Amino acid sequence: MLPATKLRAVPLALAVLLCSATVELEAADNPVATVMTVKEMCGGCVKKITKHLQPMKGIASIQCDIKSKTVKVIPKSGHTLSPKVLWTEMDDIGKTPTKLVGPSGTFTSKPEN
């Protein structure tokens, strides 16, 4: 039989274990977004960016914020977006990112991968 102090620790340890398993499952179902910051953003930019990026394979949604000058790209479940491809696509439409933050890291120049 376990001492009373250890018996109280068992439910806590079990709760921590269950919570961490839930977080891992949620992370698998909720792909990590990539956020790019650009120098300028207006309504026309939003349309141009959305029109250019939306057809790309693996992209679930795009959220542009004019005030913060950011583009948030959310991948489809099970997809990982290449920071190099996203940077290149933005560069191609004249919206070169000043910063890209995603699952592969933080970049202030064109990523190699």
C-alpha angles and dihedrals in degrees: 000000000000122000115255093254091056092045090058090050094055097070090045092051090047091050091051091049093050092047093051090049090051092050091051091050092048091049090055091051095042110058115212115253127229116226121202125190119209132190097242135017132181137156091274090052090053091054092046094048094046093047091050100043103035096074092054116114114257099020115125098178146347124215119190122193114198095192096053093032092230136140116205114198116194116196125220115259110283094019129111117201120221112237089209092054093047092048091048093048092051090046090052091061094045096258100111109182119241088200136012122193121185146127091294094055142268120308132187093178133036109301119236094226 
